[in-house]
Structures are given as structure tokens and as C-alpha cells.
Amino acid sequence: MALDNLREFVGAIEKAGDLTRVTRPVSIDKEITEVADRCMKSPGGGPALLFTQPTLRGGGKSAYPVAVNLFGSERRMALALGVECLDEIGARIAELLAMKVPEGLLGKLALLPRLAEVAKFPPKTVGRPACQSTVIKESDVDLTQFPAPICWPEDGGPYITLGGVITKDPASGVRNVGMYRVQVLGKNSLAMHWQRHKVGAAHWRAMAERGETMAVAIALGGDPASIYAASAPLPPTIDEFLFAGFLRGEGVRLAKAVTSDLEVPAEAEIVIEGRIDPRDELVLEGPFGDHTGFYSLADYYPKVHVTAITFRDDPIWPHTIVGRPPMEDYYLGHATERIFLPLLRLTIPEIVDLHMPAEGIFHNLVFVSIDKQYPGQAYKVMNGLWGQGLMSLAKVIVVVDKDVNVRDPKEAWWVALNHIDPERDVRFTMGPIDVLDHSSRGFTYGSKMGIDATRKWKEEGFTREWPNKIVMDPATKQKVDAMWKDLGIEL
């Protein structure tokens, strides 16, 4: 059954024995980060944390608890999306993509239950949402009463880090929900960190060209599938709430915002509504301790004038911390990796599996295994991946054969470093680079590396005999399995 809101998710995590309630006072000024970081660096990602007595920067106690690391394990990520294993969602997508209209009346009738399931996905509008139990508008707005943490020592200020930022394309009216960091500048103003590759930034540029004020809403909380969907790299024409409905198996409940025509999650904990005026000068945002493990430098971004804050009774402030991996965001990215693999296979069918290890920070390192059928196929796959949405930002792609477990980086690197002749098998190209990459020669532009670590064919210039891996024969393994307990060896 789908989880409808953040408190249901917290309750489910606690029931599973995976939540720690921190009942002593802990400051939102870096202390929450240090506690959470130690948990995230522990085996398995550590427990989810609910700080019930966070203290504000002035020393007073916050009225609202702070939840951190809710998505910080593969187990909790699966719980958020209502599955035992994340690959189940990829299998559902593959099944939908393979769905064809059958011939004959009986075949068409048999298809009706599956079509009825698809009909459950669109969002549903409700009248009196929980997220608007309390409404604070205009001059009464005071963001400083909320426990937005300062994460790292050099950060430019407190940040909202787990919000779904809701905007609309001014031409098509298509909604976008993106997970962008937002700096709290004061009682009623924010700085929106919109990277140039993001859909929200494209909406803002279009509105600025028209000279029109842009409505924006930031939803904190809601059902966990919608929180995840805001982080997913969906095409611009796909509504994240529709995708969340697919993940949940039922539509997300939405409600009209109180100061704009945007729709917001009815089950959100807190919603911050605002507007961006194209006549305003950009404001300095940052620095920010980012998921690269380094600070992203301060730069100028749009200013959000907060027009209203609405929240449900006794709201929880959801928060995530990024920094040197592994962190909670790795598991959000890992879910994307497993869920979207079937879509990659639509255009690159030879892909067997794909993995982006934590140390590669998503886009810096991609291992991909392929069913190699012809010479040069590894380079075809590299170029295909660099042409796929945000995969265009991938800095290093390593292609291996289908028998390599790319989800084990040690195995993938062992095979790759044994298989490559650097001069022959490494290719360089240029292209877009992530905004947060501080090493590229230009802002958002730099070089990329592709490594062909597949077995080489004679057509690829390899004339020697390719050796086999060292693997014990099955008969010997069975004999040792039978005697293992008697050997007295504990591993």
C-alpha cells in the first residue's frame, strides 16, 4: 500500500526498527550535519534520524522536529517506493513499454485491467488539504522560525535541501518539480540555485524573456514517492507528480496554492509559496558544501519573494545533507539508476547493466556492461549514453563485457585495468559538464573519457590469444562446500 505522507513514511521506518529519535537538543548550526554524517558513513548508511529538539541559531528550541537520512539506505528507498527491490519498478516500466494492443476481442478485454491500472496514475485535486491547516501570508511570513540547517562551516547560510520546487512552462503549461537547493536569505526571501541544465531554470529564462513575474512553490514533505520523483531526471514533458502516481500505483493528491495558480502536494508538511520578478537583480547564493565533497562557489541566482507559508499541524522539517560520499543522496541516485535502466535499453539495447558508484558522485563515473556483438560496440554505447539527458554530464564511462558485475566497483575496476591498453582503448571527447565540477576548463564545459574494457576482437587489432578468468571448477567447489563446517575456519 502506498505511503501518503512523510509521517507515514517515518512511522513505517520506525516500525521496521530503522529510525533513531534524537531527543536531546542538537543545534541546526552544523551539529545536525555532524551527527548525520557519522551515521551516513557507517555500514549500510546508518539509521534514519528524527531530531525532536533541534535548537535554532539564537539558542531557542525549534517548534518543529527535523528528519534526516530518511532515504539513506537501499532498504528505506525500497520502502519509500512500496517495493521489496528497486528493480521491481524497472520491471514494471519494461512491461508497460512492451505493452501492445492484442488482436481479437478476448485479447483486448484481457488488456483492460492493465489499462485501468494506468488510469490511476494522474494527480487528483482535493479541496481542504492538510498542508494548509495553517496559512501565513505576506508581511507575517518569517522563515527564521523554521529549522533550516546550516550544513557546513563555509556555507553561505541556512539551506532548504529536500524541497520539491514547483514551476510551470509559460508556453505549454507543463508542470515541473525539481529538487534544487534553496538558500534562506532572510525572513521572506530566498535564493534559488537553478543550474542551467535544469528544467526549472529553463522556465525562469522563458518567463524573464516575457518580462512576466514567475510563480514558484517549494513543497517540503508529502508522499515519499513524490519526494523521490523531484530528484529523478525525467524528460521536460513528463509531470513528476504523474510519475510519482505510477510509482505509488495511485494518483498524488494536489491542492491549489493560496497565492498562485500552482498546485502543491496536499499531504506536504510545509509549502513555501513565492514569486520571482524578472526586474530584480540576481542575488549572491553560496558557497555550499556540495555532493562532490567540495564547496561549490558563490554565484548569482534568482531571488524568491515569499508570499505565503502554509503547513499542516505539527509539521516535520525534512532535510538531507550532501558532502563527501557516501551520503543519503547516493541512494536516491541508485534508485534512479535501477528504475530508468529499461528506458536506456530502449535506445541502447545491448546494455546489460549499469552502475554509478558513490565515489563517482553519479556523473563522474559510470560502469556499463554490454552484450558485445561486433567490434567497436563499446564506443557506440559510450556515445549513446552521452546523448541521453543528464547522462550527457558523465565524465568517465567504462564499458565491460556482460559477465562483469558492474555493481561491484572492485570487480569492475579489476577487469577494466586488466583489459585495457591505455593508448588503444581510451578515447577523449568534449561536451557539457556538471555545473558543480570545479575541475573543468570552462564553466559547464570540458573533456570526457571513455574506456573500452571489453575483450578485444581481431577486428579491433588484437591478434594474441585472450586468456580466461581464474575460476574454480564446480566439482571441487561442491567437495569443499560439503567439508567446510569440519574445517573449523571462521570467515
C-alpha positions in Angstrom: 0.0 0.0 0.0 1.3 3.5 -0.9 2.5 5.8 1.8 0.6 9.0 1.7 2.8 11.4 3.6 6.1 12.0 5.4 4.8 11.0 8.8 3.5 7.7 7.5 7.0 7.1 6.0 8.7 8.0 9.3 6.3 5.6 11.1 7.0 2.8 8.6 10.7 3.3 9.1 10.3 3.2 12.9 8.2 0.1 12.7 11.0 -1.6 10.7 13.4 -0.7 13.5 15.4 1.7 11.3 14.7 5.0 12.9 16.5 6.7 15.8 14.8 9.5 17.7 17.4 12.0 18.9 15.7 13.5 22.0 18.4 15.7 23.4 18.9 19.3 22.0 21.1 19.4 18.8 21.8 22.7 17.0 20.7 23.2 13.4 24.0 25.1 13.0 26.3 22.3 11.8 25.7 19.9 14.7 22.8 18.1 12.9 25.2 17.7 9.9 28.0 16.2 12.0 25.6 13.7 13.7 24.0 12.7 10.4 27.3 12.5 8.6 28.7 10.0 11.1 25.6 7.9 10.6 25.7 8.0 6.8 29.4 7.0 6.8 28.6 3.9 8.9 27.9 0.4 7.3 24.7 0.3 5.4 24.1 4.1 5.6 23.1 4.2 9.3 19.6 4.8 10.6 17.1 7.5 9.7 17.2 10.3 12.3 14.4 12.4 13.8 15.7 15.3 15.9 12.9 16.1 18.2 14.5 19.1 19.9 16.5 21.0 17.3 17.8 24.3 18.5 17.8 27.4 16.4 20.9 29.6 15.8 19.8 32.0 18.5 19.7 29.1 21.0 16.0 28.7 21.3 14.2 25.4 20.7 12.5 24.9 17.4 8.8 24.0 17.4 9.4 21.6 14.6 11.4 18.4 14.5 14.0 17.7 11.7 14.1 14.4 9.8 17.3 13.4 8.2 18.6 10.4 6.2 15.1 9.0 5.6 16.2 7.7 2.2 19.7 6.8 3.3 19.7 3.0 2.6 18.6 0.7 -0.2 16.1 -0.8 2.2 14.5 2.5 3.1 14.5 3.6 -0.5 12.5 0.5 -1.4 10.2 1.1 1.5 9.6 4.7 0.2 8.5 3.3 -3.2 6.5 0.4 -1.9 8.6 -2.4 -3.3 10.9 -5.2 -1.9 13.6 -4.5 -4.5 14.1 -1.3 -6.6 14.5 -3.5 -9.8 10.7 -4.3 -9.5 9.9 -0.8 -10.7 12.2 -1.1 -13.7 10.4 -4.4 -14.5 7.0 -2.6 -14.3 8.3 0.1 -16.7 9.7 -2.6 -19.1 6.3 -4.3 -19.0 4.5 -1.1 -19.9 6.9 -0.3 -22.7 6.3 -3.8 -24.1 2.5 -3.5 -24.0 0.9 -3.9 -27.4 -2.8 -3.9 -28.4 -3.6 -7.6 -29.0 -5.7 -8.9 -31.8 -9.2 -10.2 -31.2 -11.9 -9.3 -28.7 -10.7 -11.6 -25.9 -7.2 -10.3 -26.2 -8.4 -6.7 -25.9 -10.6 -7.5 -23.0 -7.7 -9.1 -21.2 -5.8 -5.8 -21.6 -8.5 -3.8 -19.7 -7.2 -4.4 -16.2 -3.8 -3.1 -17.1 -5.3 0.0 -18.8 -7.4 0.5 -15.6 -4.2 0.5 -13.6 -2.6 3.2 -15.8 -5.7 5.3 -15.3 -4.9 5.5 -11.5 -1.7 7.4 -12.1 -2.8 11.1 -12.8 -2.8 13.5 -9.8 -6.1 14.2 -8.0 -7.2 17.6 -6.8 -8.6 18.0 -3.3 -10.4 20.9 -1.6 -9.2 21.1 2.0 -5.6 20.0 2.1 -3.7 19.1 5.3 -0.8 21.2 4.1 -2.9 24.4 4.6 -4.0 23.8 8.2 -2.1 27.0 9.0 -1.6 29.8 6.4 0.8 32.7 6.9 0.9 35.4 4.2 2.8 38.4 3.0 4.2 40.6 5.9 3.6 37.9 8.5 6.0 35.5 6.8 9.1 34.6 8.9 11.3 31.8 7.6 13.6 32.2 10.5 11.2 30.4 12.8 11.8 27.2 10.8 14.8 24.9 11.4 16.5 25.2 8.1 20.1 23.9 9.0 23.4 25.4 8.2 25.2 22.3 6.9 28.9 23.0 6.6 31.3 25.7 8.1 31.8 27.7 4.9 28.1 27.6 3.7 26.6 30.9 2.8 23.7 30.4 5.2 20.9 28.0 6.1 19.5 25.9 3.2 16.4 24.1 2.2 17.8 20.8 0.7 14.9 18.3 0.3 12.2 20.5 -1.3 10.3 19.9 -4.4 10.4 23.2 -6.4 7.3 23.5 -8.5 7.1 25.7 -11.6 5.2 25.8 -14.9 6.4 26.2 -18.5 4.8 29.5 -19.6 4.2 28.3 -23.1 2.9 24.8 -22.6 1.7 24.9 -19.0 3.5 21.7 -18.3 4.5 21.4 -14.6 8.0 20.6 -13.4 9.0 19.6 -9.9 12.8 19.7 -9.3 14.9 19.1 -6.2 17.2 22.2 -6.1 19.0 23.7 -3.1 17.4 27.0 -1.8 19.3 29.4 0.4 17.3 31.2 3.1 18.4 34.9 2.9 16.0 36.4 5.4 12.5 36.4 6.9 10.8 36.5 3.5 13.4 35.9 0.8 15.3 33.0 -0.8 18.0 32.4 -3.4 17.0 29.7 -5.9 20.0 27.7 -7.1 18.9 26.8 -10.7 21.6 25.2 -12.6 21.5 26.0 -16.3 20.8 22.4 -17.3 17.7 22.1 -15.1 14.1 22.5 -16.3 13.2 25.0 -13.6 15.9 27.3 -14.9 14.5 27.0 -18.4 11.1 28.0 -17.1 12.6 31.0 -15.4 14.5 32.1 -18.5 11.3 31.9 -20.6 9.4 34.0 -18.0 12.2 36.5 -17.9 12.2 36.9 -21.7 8.5 37.6 -21.5 9.1 40.1 -18.6 6.5 38.3 -16.5 6.6 37.5 -12.8 7.1 33.8 -12.1 5.2 31.8 -9.5 7.1 29.2 -7.6 6.3 26.9 -4.7 8.6 24.7 -2.6 7.0 21.6 -1.1 8.6 20.1 1.9 7.4 16.6 2.6 4.5 14.8 1.0 4.3 11.2 0.0 7.8 9.7 -0.3 7.4 8.8 -4.0 6.8 12.4 -4.9 9.9 13.5 -2.9 11.9 11.0 -4.9 10.3 12.0 -8.2 11.5 15.6 -7.7 15.1 14.2 -7.9 14.5 12.0 -10.9 15.9 13.0 -14.3 12.6 13.0 -16.2 12.1 14.5 -19.6 10.7 18.1 -19.5 7.3 17.0 -20.8 6.8 14.4 -18.1 5.0 15.6 -14.9 6.8 14.4 -11.8 3.5 14.0 -9.9 2.3 11.7 -12.7 5.5 9.7 -12.4 5.0 9.6 -8.6 1.5 8.3 -9.2 3.0 5.5 -11.3 5.4 4.6 -8.6 2.6 4.7 -5.9 0.1 2.9 -8.1 -2.4 5.7 -7.3 -2.6 9.4 -8.0 -0.9 12.0 -5.9 -3.3 14.4 -4.1 -2.8 18.0 -5.0 -4.3 21.3 -3.9 -4.3 24.8 -5.3 -1.7 27.1 -3.7 -3.1 30.1 -1.7 -1.2 32.9 -3.6 -0.8 31.5 -7.1 -2.4 29.0 -9.6 0.2 26.4 -9.0 -0.8 23.1 -7.5 1.0 21.7 -4.5 1.1 18.3 -2.7 -1.9 18.2 -0.3 0.0 16.0 2.1 3.1 18.2 2.3 4.4 19.1 5.7 5.2 22.7 4.7 4.8 24.7 1.5 6.6 27.9 0.8 5.0 30.0 -2.0 6.7 32.8 -3.8 7.3 34.8 -6.9 10.4 35.8 -8.9 10.4 39.2 -10.5 12.5 39.4 -13.7 13.2 43.1 -12.9 15.1 42.1 -9.7 18.8 41.8 -9.8 20.3 38.4 -9.1 21.4 37.7 -5.5 24.6 36.1 -4.3 24.0 32.4 -3.3 26.5 30.2 -1.7 29.1 28.9 -1.0 27.6 25.5 -0.4 29.2 22.2 0.7 28.0 20.1 -2.2 27.6 16.4 -3.1 31.1 16.4 -4.8 32.6 16.7 -1.4 33.9 20.2 -2.2 32.3 23.6 -1.8 30.5 25.0 -4.9 31.5 28.6 -5.1 29.1 31.6 -4.5 27.4 32.8 -7.7 24.4 34.9 -8.6 20.9 33.4 -8.9 17.2 34.5 -8.9 15.7 35.9 -5.7 12.4 34.5 -4.5 10.0 36.8 -2.7 8.0 34.6 -0.3 4.3 35.3 -0.5 3.0 32.6 1.9 4.0 29.7 4.1 1.4 27.0 4.7 1.8 23.9 6.9 0.0 21.1 8.4 -0.5 20.5 12.2 2.8 19.7 13.9 4.9 19.7 10.8 8.2 17.8 10.4 11.0 19.6 8.6 12.6 17.1 6.1 16.3 17.7 5.3 19.1 16.0 3.5 22.8 16.6 3.8 25.3 16.3 1.0 29.0 16.2 1.1 31.8 13.7 0.7 30.3 10.4 -0.4 28.7 8.1 0.6 25.7 10.2 1.7 21.9 9.9 1.6 21.8 11.2 -2.0 23.6 8.1 -3.2 20.6 6.0 -2.5 18.2 8.5 -4.3 20.6 8.3 -7.3 20.8 4.5 -7.0 17.0 4.3 -7.3 17.2 6.3 -10.5 19.8 4.0 -11.8 17.7 0.9 -11.3 14.3 2.5 -12.3 15.5 4.1 -15.5 17.6 1.2 -16.9 14.8 -0.2 -19.0 14.4 3.3 -20.7 18.1 3.3 -21.5 17.7 -0.1 -23.1 15.1 1.3 -25.5 17.8 3.2 -27.4 20.8 1.2 -26.4 19.5 -2.4 -26.2 22.9 -4.0 -25.8 23.2 -2.6 -22.3 23.1 -5.4 -19.7 23.6 -3.4 -16.5 24.8 0.0 -15.4 26.1 1.3 -12.1 27.2 4.7 -10.8 29.3 4.1 -7.6 29.1 6.5 -4.7 32.7 7.6 -5.1 31.9 8.7 -8.7 29.3 11.2 -7.4 26.7 10.0 -10.0 28.0 11.6 -13.2 31.8 11.3 -12.7 32.0 7.5 -13.2 29.6 5.2 -15.0 30.3 1.4 -15.3 28.2 -0.3 -18.0 28.2 -3.9 -19.1 27.2 -4.8 -22.6 26.4 -7.9 -24.7 29.1 -7.3 -27.3 28.2 -8.5 -30.8 30.6 -6.6 -33.0 33.9 -4.6 -32.9 33.7 -1.0 -31.8 30.4 -1.6 -30.0 31.8 -0.1 -26.7 32.3 3.2 -28.4 28.8 3.2 -29.8 27.5 2.7 -26.3 29.6 5.5 -24.9 28.3 7.9 -27.5 24.8 6.7 -27.0 25.0 7.3 -23.2 26.4 10.8 -23.7 23.4 11.6 -25.8 20.9 10.7 -23.0 19.6 13.6 -21.0 21.7 14.3 -17.9 23.9 11.3 -18.7 25.5 13.8 -21.1 27.3 15.1 -18.0 29.0 11.8 -17.4 32.8 12.4 -17.1 34.1 8.9 -17.3 32.3 5.9 -18.9 33.9 2.4 -18.5 32.4 -0.3 -20.8 32.9 -4.0 -19.8 31.5 -7.3 -21.1 28.2 -8.8 -19.9 29.8 -11.3 -17.4 31.2 -8.5 -15.3 29.3 -7.4 -12.2 29.3 -3.6 -12.6 27.5 -3.2 -9.2 30.8 -4.3 -7.6 33.2 -1.5 -8.4 36.2 -3.6 -7.2 35.4 -6.3 -9.8 34.7 -3.8 -12.5 38.0 -1.9 -12.0 39.9 -5.3 -11.7 38.6 -6.4 -15.0 39.0 -3.0 -16.7 42.6 -2.5 -15.6 43.4 -6.0 -16.8 41.7 -5.5 -20.1 42.9 -2.1 -21.3 45.8 -0.9 -23.3 45.6 2.8 -22.5 46.6 4.1 -25.9 44.3 1.8 -27.8 41.3 1.7 -25.5 40.9 5.2 -24.1 39.1 7.9 -26.0 38.6 11.5 -25.2 35.9 13.9 -26.3 34.4 17.3 -25.3 30.9 18.1 -24.1 28.7 19.6 -21.3 29.9 19.2 -17.7 28.0 19.5 -14.5 27.8 23.0 -13.1 29.4 21.8 -9.8 32.5 20.4 -11.5 35.3 22.7 -10.3 38.0 20.9 -12.5 36.6 21.6 -16.0 38.4 24.0 -18.2 35.3 26.1 -18.6 32.1 26.6 -16.7 29.9 23.6 -17.6 32.1 22.6 -20.5 35.1 20.2 -20.5 36.5 16.9 -21.5 35.2 13.3 -21.1 36.9 10.0 -21.1 35.6 6.7 -22.5 37.3 3.4 -21.6 36.7 0.3 -23.7 37.4 -2.5 -21.2 35.7 -5.3 -23.2 37.5 -8.3 -24.6 39.2 -7.2 -27.8 38.5 -8.9 -31.1 40.9 -9.3 -34.0 39.0 -6.7 -36.0 39.9 -4.3 -33.2 43.6 -5.0 -33.8 44.1 -7.7 -31.2 45.9 -10.7 -32.6 47.0 -12.5 -29.5 45.1 -15.1 -27.5 42.7 -13.6 -24.9 43.0 -15.5 -21.5 40.2 -16.9 -19.4 39.5 -15.7 -15.8 40.7 -17.9 -13.0 37.6 -19.8 -11.8 37.4 -23.0 -9.6 35.7 -26.0 -11.2 32.2 -26.8 -9.9 33.2 -30.4 -8.7 35.9 -29.1 -6.4 33.7 -26.3 -5.0 31.0 -28.9 -4.1 33.5 -31.1 -2.3 34.8 -28.2 -0.3 31.2 -27.0 0.4 30.5 -30.4 1.9 33.5 -30.4 4.2 33.5 -26.7 5.1 32.0 -27.0 8.6 34.5 -29.6 9.6 37.5 -27.4 8.7 36.9 -25.1 11.7 37.6 -21.9 9.7 35.5 -18.8 10.5 35.4 -16.0 8.0 
